[in-house]
């Protein structure tokens, strides 16, 4: 088993993982990162528009071995654009 570190961040900040998690390999580390990114999205994407959330995975040597990211862009339409008589 190897230790992987999961740095989290958004468009403004990065929080370095100082502890890490033991994983059987890169595929398990990728799954852990995906679950972590989903948790971050649940907590933060309701408040962020246009920002990116990400998790960077580092190995024991400090090499970045994976990066997963997610962003949300919300566009509001005006009443004029919502008029059903106009073509979309």
Biopython code that builds the backbone (N, CA, C, O; Angstrom):
import numpy as np
from Bio.PDB.StructureBuilder import StructureBuilder

atoms = [
    (1, "UNK", "N", (0.843, -1.181, 0.000)),
    (1, "UNK", "CA", (0.000, 0.000, 0.000)),
    (1, "UNK", "C", (0.888, 1.244, 0.000)),
    (1, "UNK", "O", (1.980, 1.259, 0.567)),
    (2, "UNK", "N", (0.387, 2.260, -0.643)),
    (2, "UNK", "CA", (1.117, 3.523, -0.726)),
    (2, "UNK", "C", (0.265, 4.639, -0.133)),
    (2, "UNK", "O", (-0.963, 4.560, -0.107)),
    (3, "UNK", "N", (0.931, 5.659, 0.333)),
    (3, "UNK", "CA", (0.218, 6.813, 0.882)),
    (3, "UNK", "C", (0.061, 7.856, -0.221)),
    (3, "UNK", "O", (1.009, 8.193, -0.930)),
    (4, "UNK", "N", (-1.173, 8.355, -0.340)),
    (4, "UNK", "CA", (-1.496, 9.420, -1.287)),
    (4, "UNK", "C", (-2.034, 10.613, -0.509)),
    (4, "UNK", "O", (-2.678, 10.462, 0.529)),
    (5, "UNK", "N", (-1.757, 11.792, -1.031)),
    (5, "UNK", "CA", (-2.171, 13.042, -0.401)),
    (5, "UNK", "C", (-3.165, 13.747, -1.311)),
    (5, "UNK", "O", (-2.985, 13.791, -2.528)),
    (6, "UNK", "N", (-4.213, 14.295, -0.714)),
    (6, "UNK", "CA", (-5.335, 14.857, -1.461)),
    (6, "UNK", "C", (-5.463, 16.351, -1.139)),
    (6, "UNK", "O", (-6.125, 16.738, -0.176)),
    (7, "UNK", "N", (-4.823, 17.167, -1.957)),
    (7, "UNK", "CA", (-4.900, 18.619, -1.787)),
    (7, "UNK", "C", (-6.220, 19.100, -2.372)),
    (7, "UNK", "O", (-6.585, 18.710, -3.481)),
    (8, "UNK", "N", (-6.931, 19.936, -1.643)),
    (8, "UNK", "CA", (-8.225, 20.428, -2.109)),
    (8, "UNK", "C", (-8.138, 21.929, -2.332)),
    (8, "UNK", "O", (-7.332, 22.624, -1.713)),
    (9, "UNK", "N", (-8.983, 22.410, -3.230)),
    (9, "UNK", "CA", (-8.968, 23.838, -3.468)),
    (9, "UNK", "C", (-10.092, 24.302, -4.362)),
    (9, "UNK", "O", (-10.889, 23.521, -4.881)),
    (10, "UNK", "N", (-10.116, 25.620, -4.517)),
    (10, "UNK", "CA", (-11.045, 26.259, -5.444)),
    (10, "UNK", "C", (-10.250, 27.301, -6.226)),
    (10, "UNK", "O", (-9.019, 27.282, -6.216)),
    (11, "UNK", "N", (-10.935, 28.190, -6.888)),
    (11, "UNK", "CA", (-10.247, 29.186, -7.708)),
    (11, "UNK", "C", (-9.378, 30.129, -6.880)),
    (11, "UNK", "O", (-8.513, 30.810, -7.430)),
    (12, "UNK", "N", (-9.596, 30.176, -5.576)),
    (12, "UNK", "CA", (-8.882, 31.126, -4.727)),
    (12, "UNK", "C", (-7.832, 30.503, -3.808)),
    (12, "UNK", "O", (-6.794, 31.117, -3.563)),
    (13, "UNK", "N", (-8.077, 29.313, -3.301)),
    (13, "UNK", "CA", (-7.223, 28.733, -2.267)),
    (13, "UNK", "C", (-6.929, 27.263, -2.535)),
    (13, "UNK", "O", (-7.690, 26.566, -3.206)),
    (14, "UNK", "N", (-5.792, 26.810, -1.985)),
    (14, "UNK", "CA", (-5.434, 25.391, -1.995)),
    (14, "UNK", "C", (-5.100, 24.999, -0.566)),
    (14, "UNK", "O", (-4.358, 25.699, 0.123)),
    (15, "UNK", "N", (-5.653, 23.876, -0.125)),
    (15, "UNK", "CA", (-5.348, 23.343, 1.202)),
    (15, "UNK", "C", (-4.559, 22.056, 0.997)),
    (15, "UNK", "O", (-5.077, 21.076, 0.462)),
    (16, "UNK", "N", (-3.297, 22.071, 1.430)),
    (16, "UNK", "CA", (-2.419, 20.910, 1.276)),
    (16, "UNK", "C", (-2.750, 19.857, 2.326)),
    (16, "UNK", "O", (-2.866, 20.156, 3.514)),
    (17, "UNK", "N", (-2.898, 18.626, 1.867)),
    (17, "UNK", "CA", (-3.116, 17.481, 2.755)),
    (17, "UNK", "C", (-1.769, 17.108, 3.370)),
    (17, "UNK", "O", (-0.832, 16.767, 2.649)),
    (18, "UNK", "N", (-1.670, 17.169, 4.680)),
    (18, "UNK", "CA", (-0.428, 16.845, 5.382)),
    (18, "UNK", "C", (-0.420, 15.419, 5.935)),
    (18, "UNK", "O", (0.612, 14.939, 6.404)),
    (19, "UNK", "N", (-1.578, 14.738, 5.879)),
    (19, "UNK", "CA", (-1.699, 13.417, 6.500)),
    (19, "UNK", "C", (-1.719, 12.305, 5.457)),
    (19, "UNK", "O", (-0.963, 11.340, 5.565)),
    (20, "UNK", "N", (-2.575, 12.432, 4.454)),
    (20, "UNK", "CA", (-2.684, 11.422, 3.411)),
    (20, "UNK", "C", (-3.519, 10.229, 3.822)),
    (20, "UNK", "O", (-3.968, 10.115, 4.963)),
    (21, "UNK", "N", (-3.715, 9.339, 2.855)),
    (21, "UNK", "CA", (-4.496, 8.118, 3.055)),
    (21, "UNK", "C", (-3.742, 6.967, 2.400)),
    (21, "UNK", "O", (-3.208, 7.114, 1.301)),
    (22, "UNK", "N", (-3.700, 5.832, 3.070)),
    (22, "UNK", "CA", (-3.114, 4.623, 2.487)),
    (22, "UNK", "C", (-4.091, 4.046, 1.466)),
    (22, "UNK", "O", (-5.261, 3.825, 1.776)),
    (23, "UNK", "N", (-3.609, 3.802, 0.254)),
    (23, "UNK", "CA", (-4.432, 3.225, -0.816)),
    (23, "UNK", "C", (-3.677, 2.071, -1.457)),
    (23, "UNK", "O", (-2.447, 2.029, -1.442)),
    (24, "UNK", "N", (-4.433, 1.135, -2.019)),
    (24, "UNK", "CA", (-3.826, -0.012, -2.692)),
    (24, "UNK", "C", (-3.138, 0.367, -3.994)),
    (24, "UNK", "O", (-2.317, -0.398, -4.500)),
    (25, "UNK", "N", (-3.449, 1.509, -4.535)),
    (25, "UNK", "CA", (-2.839, 1.945, -5.781)),
    (25, "UNK", "C", (-3.519, 3.192, -6.297)),
    (25, "UNK", "O", (-4.377, 3.777, -5.635)),
    (26, "UNK", "N", (-3.118, 3.587, -7.489)),
    (26, "UNK", "CA", (-3.625, 4.826, -8.064)),
    (26, "UNK", "C", (-5.125, 4.774, -8.320)),
    (26, "UNK", "O", (-5.812, 5.785, -8.170)),
    (27, "UNK", "N", (-5.642, 3.614, -8.704)),
    (27, "UNK", "CA", (-7.088, 3.513, -8.964)),
    (27, "UNK", "C", (-7.893, 3.753, -7.688)),
    (27, "UNK", "O", (-8.908, 4.449, -7.719)),
    (28, "UNK", "N", (-7.455, 3.194, -6.586)),
    (28, "UNK", "CA", (-8.152, 3.445, -5.319)),
    (28, "UNK", "C", (-8.008, 4.913, -4.912)),
    (28, "UNK", "O", (-8.957, 5.506, -4.400)),
    (29, "UNK", "N", (-6.844, 5.497, -5.134)),
    (29, "UNK", "CA", (-6.646, 6.919, -4.831)),
    (29, "UNK", "C", (-7.573, 7.776, -5.685)),
    (29, "UNK", "O", (-8.117, 8.769, -5.203)),
    (30, "UNK", "N", (-7.756, 7.403, -6.940)),
    (30, "UNK", "CA", (-8.661, 8.138, -7.826)),
    (30, "UNK", "C", (-10.087, 8.074, -7.302)),
    (30, "UNK", "O", (-10.798, 9.079, -7.300)),
    (31, "UNK", "N", (-10.509, 6.882, -6.852)),
    (31, "UNK", "CA", (-11.860, 6.742, -6.292)),
    (31, "UNK", "C", (-12.029, 7.593, -5.033)),
    (31, "UNK", "O", (-13.064, 8.232, -4.846)),
    (32, "UNK", "N", (-11.022, 7.599, -4.181)),
    (32, "UNK", "CA", (-11.072, 8.433, -2.974)),
    (32, "UNK", "C", (-11.189, 9.912, -3.350)),
    (32, "UNK", "O", (-11.947, 10.659, -2.732)),
    (33, "UNK", "N", (-10.440, 10.321, -4.357)),
    (33, "UNK", "CA", (-10.494, 11.716, -4.807)),
    (33, "UNK", "C", (-11.870, 12.050, -5.370)),
    (33, "UNK", "O", (-12.398, 13.131, -5.113)),
    (34, "UNK", "N", (-12.452, 11.136, -6.132)),
    (34, "UNK", "CA", (-13.781, 11.367, -6.704)),
    (34, "UNK", "C", (-14.820, 11.527, -5.594)),
    (34, "UNK", "O", (-15.647, 12.438, -5.645)),
    (35, "UNK", "N", (-14.782, 10.658, -4.603)),
    (35, "UNK", "CA", (-15.722, 10.768, -3.480)),
    (35, "UNK", "C", (-15.519, 12.086, -2.733)),
    (35, "UNK", "O", (-16.488, 12.733, -2.333)),
    (36, "UNK", "N", (-14.272, 12.478, -2.549)),
    (36, "UNK", "CA", (-13.986, 13.741, -1.881)),
    (36, "UNK", "C", (-14.478, 14.939, -2.670)),
    (36, "UNK", "O", (-14.988, 15.900, -2.093)),
    (37, "UNK", "N", (-14.327, 14.888, -3.989)),
    (37, "UNK", "CA", (-14.791, 15.986, -4.834)),
    (37, "UNK", "C", (-16.310, 16.101, -4.800)),
    (37, "UNK", "O", (-16.850, 17.207, -4.791)),
    (38, "UNK", "N", (-16.993, 14.975, -4.783)),
    (38, "UNK", "CA", (-18.458, 14.987, -4.675)),
    (38, "UNK", "C", (-18.874, 15.615, -3.346)),
    (38, "UNK", "O", (-19.812, 16.411, -3.304)),
    (39, "UNK", "N", (-18.184, 15.264, -2.265)),
    (39, "UNK", "CA", (-18.484, 15.865, -0.959)),
    (39, "UNK", "C", (-18.244, 17.375, -0.976)),
    (39, "UNK", "O", (-19.051, 18.137, -0.444)),
    (40, "UNK", "N", (-17.139, 17.807, -1.586)),
    (40, "UNK", "CA", (-16.870, 19.246, -1.698)),
    (40, "UNK", "C", (-17.967, 19.952, -2.484)),
    (40, "UNK", "O", (-18.407, 21.040, -2.113)),
    (41, "UNK", "N", (-18.400, 19.328, -3.566)),
    (41, "UNK", "CA", (-19.443, 19.932, -4.404)),
    (41, "UNK", "C", (-20.736, 20.097, -3.621)),
    (41, "UNK", "O", (-21.393, 21.134, -3.717)),
    (42, "UNK", "N", (-21.098, 19.095, -2.858)),
    (42, "UNK", "CA", (-22.320, 19.194, -2.043)),
    (42, "UNK", "C", (-22.245, 20.361, -1.064)),
    (42, "UNK", "O", (-23.239, 21.044, -0.816)),
    (43, "UNK", "N", (-21.070, 20.576, -0.519)),
    (43, "UNK", "CA", (-20.911, 21.598, 0.510)),
    (43, "UNK", "C", (-20.729, 23.001, -0.059)),
    (43, "UNK", "O", (-21.226, 23.969, 0.516)),
    (44, "UNK", "N", (-20.019, 23.122, -1.190)),
    (44, "UNK", "CA", (-19.610, 24.451, -1.639)),
    (44, "UNK", "C", (-20.209, 24.943, -2.942)),
    (44, "UNK", "O", (-20.274, 26.155, -3.148)),
    (45, "UNK", "N", (-20.647, 24.070, -3.827)),
    (45, "UNK", "CA", (-21.107, 24.559, -5.130)),
    (45, "UNK", "C", (-22.393, 25.358, -5.059)),
    (45, "UNK", "O", (-22.710, 26.081, -6.004)),
    (46, "UNK", "N", (-23.137, 25.255, -3.986)),
    (46, "UNK", "CA", (-24.343, 26.067, -3.859)),
    (46, "UNK", "C", (-23.983, 27.542, -3.691)),
    (46, "UNK", "O", (-24.789, 28.416, -4.010)),
    (47, "UNK", "N", (-22.791, 27.820, -3.196)),
    (47, "UNK", "CA", (-22.375, 29.194, -2.931)),
    (47, "UNK", "C", (-21.440, 29.762, -3.993)),
    (47, "UNK", "O", (-21.240, 30.975, -4.046)),
    (48, "UNK", "N", (-20.876, 28.931, -4.820)),
    (48, "UNK", "CA", (-19.881, 29.380, -5.785)),
    (48, "UNK", "C", (-20.455, 29.349, -7.191)),
    (48, "UNK", "O", (-21.028, 28.345, -7.612)),
    (49, "UNK", "N", (-20.302, 30.431, -7.904)),
    (49, "UNK", "CA", (-20.706, 30.458, -9.306)),
    (49, "UNK", "C", (-19.485, 30.806, -10.132)),
    (49, "UNK", "O", (-18.869, 31.854, -9.939)),
    (50, "UNK", "N", (-19.144, 29.935, -11.036)),
    (50, "UNK", "CA", (-18.023, 30.190, -11.916)),
    (50, "UNK", "C", (-16.674, 29.814, -11.350)),
    (50, "UNK", "O", (-15.656, 29.996, -12.017)),
    (51, "UNK", "N", (-16.639, 29.293, -10.138)),
    (51, "UNK", "CA", (-15.373, 28.863, -9.579)),
    (51, "UNK", "C", (-15.199, 27.369, -9.784)),
    (51, "UNK", "O", (-16.160, 26.631, -10.002)),
    (52, "UNK", "N", (-13.967, 26.953, -9.709)),
    (52, "UNK", "CA", (-13.631, 25.549, -9.873)),
    (52, "UNK", "C", (-13.284, 24.951, -8.515)),
    (52, "UNK", "O", (-12.576, 25.568, -7.719)),
    (53, "UNK", "N", (-13.778, 23.764, -8.259)),
    (53, "UNK", "CA", (-13.349, 22.970, -7.110)),
    (53, "UNK", "C", (-12.451, 21.868, -7.648)),
    (53, "UNK", "O", (-12.699, 21.339, -8.732)),
    (54, "UNK", "N", (-11.414, 21.519, -6.905)),
    (54, "UNK", "CA", (-10.541, 20.456, -7.391)),
    (54, "UNK", "C", (-9.900, 19.698, -6.242)),
    (54, "UNK", "O", (-9.826, 20.170, -5.108)),
    (55, "UNK", "N", (-9.442, 18.505, -6.585)),
    (55, "UNK", "CA", (-8.602, 17.705, -5.701)),
    (55, "UNK", "C", (-7.402, 17.261, -6.523)),
    (55, "UNK", "O", (-7.546, 16.658, -7.587)),
    (56, "UNK", "N", (-6.227, 17.569, -6.013)),
    (56, "UNK", "CA", (-4.983, 17.113, -6.631)),
    (56, "UNK", "C", (-4.449, 15.967, -5.784)),
    (56, "UNK", "O", (-4.373, 16.072, -4.560)),
    (57, "UNK", "N", (-4.086, 14.887, -6.431)),
    (57, "UNK", "CA", (-3.568, 13.717, -5.725)),
    (57, "UNK", "C", (-2.052, 13.682, -5.903)),
    (57, "UNK", "O", (-1.541, 13.737, -7.021)),
    (58, "UNK", "N", (-1.342, 13.588, -4.773)),
    (58, "UNK", "CA", (0.111, 13.471, -4.793)),
    (58, "UNK", "C", (0.527, 12.120, -4.230)),
    (58, "UNK", "O", (-0.123, 11.582, -3.333)),
    (59, "UNK", "N", (1.615, 11.579, -4.765)),
    (59, "UNK", "CA", (2.153, 10.338, -4.215)),
    (59, "UNK", "C", (3.103, 10.663, -3.062)),
    (59, "UNK", "O", (3.262, 11.825, -2.687)),
    (60, "UNK", "N", (3.729, 9.630, -2.509)),
    (60, "UNK", "CA", (4.605, 9.804, -1.343)),
    (60, "UNK", "C", (5.817, 10.681, -1.633)),
    (60, "UNK", "O", (6.384, 11.284, -0.722)),
    (61, "UNK", "N", (6.214, 10.751, -2.895)),
    (61, "UNK", "CA", (7.358, 11.578, -3.286)),
    (61, "UNK", "C", (6.960, 13.028, -3.558)),
    (61, "UNK", "O", (7.815, 13.876, -3.815)),
    (62, "UNK", "N", (5.658, 13.303, -3.499)),
    (62, "UNK", "CA", (5.182, 14.661, -3.753)),
    (62, "UNK", "C", (4.811, 14.933, -5.193)),
    (62, "UNK", "O", (4.450, 16.058, -5.539)),
    (63, "UNK", "N", (4.895, 13.910, -6.046)),
    (63, "UNK", "CA", (4.527, 14.071, -7.454)),
    (63, "UNK", "C", (3.017, 14.090, -7.610)),
    (63, "UNK", "O", (2.323, 13.247, -7.041)),
    (64, "UNK", "N", (2.502, 15.047, -8.379)),
    (64, "UNK", "CA", (1.064, 15.062, -8.666)),
    (64, "UNK", "C", (0.773, 13.943, -9.656)),
    (64, "UNK", "O", (1.333, 13.911, -10.752)),
    (65, "UNK", "N", (-0.113, 13.018, -9.261)),
    (65, "UNK", "CA", (-0.423, 11.865, -10.106)),
    (65, "UNK", "C", (-1.829, 11.927, -10.690)),
    (65, "UNK", "O", (-2.153, 11.175, -11.609)),
    (66, "UNK", "N", (-2.667, 12.821, -10.162)),
    (66, "UNK", "CA", (-4.028, 12.974, -10.697)),
    (66, "UNK", "C", (-4.579, 14.322, -10.249)),
    (66, "UNK", "O", (-4.177, 14.879, -9.228)),
    (67, "UNK", "N", (-5.508, 14.820, -11.045)),
    (67, "UNK", "CA", (-6.222, 16.061, -10.683)),
    (67, "UNK", "C", (-7.647, 15.922, -11.177)),
    (67, "UNK", "O", (-7.883, 15.698, -12.364)),
    (68, "UNK", "N", (-8.591, 16.056, -10.269)),
    (68, "UNK", "CA", (-10.011, 16.011, -10.609)),
    (68, "UNK", "C", (-10.585, 17.381, -10.311)),
    (68, "UNK", "O", (-10.278, 17.978, -9.280)),
    (69, "UNK", "N", (-11.423, 17.884, -11.214)),
    (69, "UNK", "CA", (-11.998, 19.211, -10.992)),
    (69, "UNK", "C", (-13.455, 19.236, -11.417)),
    (69, "UNK", "O", (-13.921, 18.408, -12.200)),
    (70, "UNK", "N", (-14.152, 20.218, -10.868)),
    (70, "UNK", "CA", (-15.574, 20.384, -11.140)),
    (70, "UNK", "C", (-15.884, 21.868, -11.046)),
    (70, "UNK", "O", (-15.404, 22.555, -10.144)),
    (71, "UNK", "N", (-16.692, 22.360, -11.984)),
    (71, "UNK", "CA", (-17.111, 23.758, -11.900)),
    (71, "UNK", "C", (-18.583, 23.860, -12.259)),
    (71, "UNK", "O", (-19.143, 22.995, -12.933)),
    (72, "UNK", "N", (-19.184, 24.927, -11.794)),
    (72, "UNK", "CA", (-20.601, 25.172, -12.044)),
    (72, "UNK", "C", (-20.748, 26.586, -12.571)),
    (72, "UNK", "O", (-20.228, 27.536, -11.986)),
    (73, "UNK", "N", (-21.449, 26.716, -13.661)),
    (73, "UNK", "CA", (-21.736, 28.030, -14.227)),
    (73, "UNK", "C", (-23.245, 28.159, -14.319)),
    (73, "UNK", "O", (-23.902, 27.355, -14.980)),
    (74, "UNK", "N", (-23.797, 29.167, -13.660)),
    (74, "UNK", "CA", (-25.234, 29.378, -13.694)),
    (74, "UNK", "C", (-25.515, 30.619, -14.532)),
    (74, "UNK", "O", (-24.888, 31.663, -14.347)),
    (75, "UNK", "N", (-26.458, 30.493, -15.449)),
    (75, "UNK", "CA", (-26.880, 31.630, -16.251)),
    (75, "UNK", "C", (-28.364, 31.840, -16.027)),
    (75, "UNK", "O", (-29.165, 30.919, -16.186)),
    (76, "UNK", "N", (-28.722, 33.050, -15.658)),
    (76, "UNK", "CA", (-30.121, 33.396, -15.439)),
    (76, "UNK", "C", (-30.670, 34.001, -16.727)),
    (76, "UNK", "O", (-30.004, 34.806, -17.378)),
    (77, "UNK", "N", (-31.869, 33.614, -17.084)),
    (77, "UNK", "CA", (-32.499, 34.147, -18.289)),
    (77, "UNK", "C", (-33.492, 35.231, -17.892)),
    (77, "UNK", "O", (-34.166, 35.120, -16.867)),
    (78, "UNK", "N", (-33.578, 36.257, -18.691)),
    (78, "UNK", "CA", (-34.534, 37.328, -18.419)),
    (78, "UNK", "C", (-35.925, 36.882, -18.843)),
    (78, "UNK", "O", (-36.069, 35.902, -19.575)),
    (79, "UNK", "N", (-36.940, 37.588, -18.391)),
    (79, "UNK", "CA", (-38.319, 37.263, -18.769)),
    (79, "UNK", "C", (-38.497, 37.282, -20.277)),
    (79, "UNK", "O", (-39.238, 36.470, -20.830)),
    (80, "UNK", "N", (-37.816, 38.211, -20.942)),
    (80, "UNK", "CA", (-37.917, 38.293, -22.397)),
    (80, "UNK", "C", (-37.431, 37.001, -23.046)),
    (80, "UNK", "O", (-38.026, 36.522, -24.012)),
    (81, "UNK", "N", (-36.361, 36.446, -22.516)),
    (81, "UNK", "CA", (-35.829, 35.204, -23.068)),
    (81, "UNK", "C", (-36.707, 34.008, -22.722)),
    (81, "UNK", "O", (-36.680, 33.002, -23.430)),
    (82, "UNK", "N", (-37.476, 34.099, -21.657)),
    (82, "UNK", "CA", (-38.362, 33.006, -21.257)),
    (82, "UNK", "C", (-39.719, 33.062, -21.945)),
    (82, "UNK", "O", (-40.558, 32.192, -21.712)),
    (83, "UNK", "N", (-39.953, 34.057, -22.783)),
    (83, "UNK", "CA", (-41.226, 34.195, -23.500)),
    (83, "UNK", "C", (-41.409, 32.987, -24.416)),
    (83, "UNK", "O", (-40.632, 32.817, -25.355)),
    (84, "UNK", "N", (-42.427, 32.133, -24.169)),
    (84, "UNK", "CA", (-42.617, 30.914, -24.963)),
    (84, "UNK", "C", (-42.952, 31.196, -26.426)),
    (84, "UNK", "O", (-42.832, 30.298, -27.259)),
    (85, "UNK", "N", (-43.365, 32.409, -26.758)),
    (85, "UNK", "CA", (-43.694, 32.709, -28.155)),
    (85, "UNK", "C", (-42.449, 32.985, -28.988)),
    (85, "UNK", "O", (-42.521, 33.048, -30.215)),
    (86, "UNK", "N", (-41.293, 33.153, -28.315)),
    (86, "UNK", "CA", (-40.051, 33.408, -29.035)),
    (86, "UNK", "C", (-39.286, 32.103, -29.222)),
    (86, "UNK", "O", (-39.340, 31.226, -28.359)),
    (87, "UNK", "N", (-38.572, 31.965, -30.342)),
    (87, "UNK", "CA", (-37.763, 30.749, -30.537)),
    (87, "UNK", "C", (-36.623, 30.699, -29.527)),
    (87, "UNK", "O", (-36.081, 31.729, -29.127)),
    (88, "UNK", "N", (-36.274, 29.502, -29.130)),
    (88, "UNK", "CA", (-35.208, 29.318, -28.131)),
    (88, "UNK", "C", (-33.844, 29.581, -28.720)),
    (88, "UNK", "O", (-32.838, 29.472, -28.020)),
]
sb = StructureBuilder()
sb.init_structure("model")
sb.init_model(0)
sb.init_chain("A")
sb.init_seg("    ")
for serial, (resi, resn, name, xyz) in enumerate(atoms, 1):
    if name == "N":
        sb.init_residue(resn, " ", resi, " ")
    sb.init_atom(name, np.array(xyz, "f"), 0.0, 1.0, " ", f" {name:<3s}", serial, name[0])
structure = sb.get_structure()
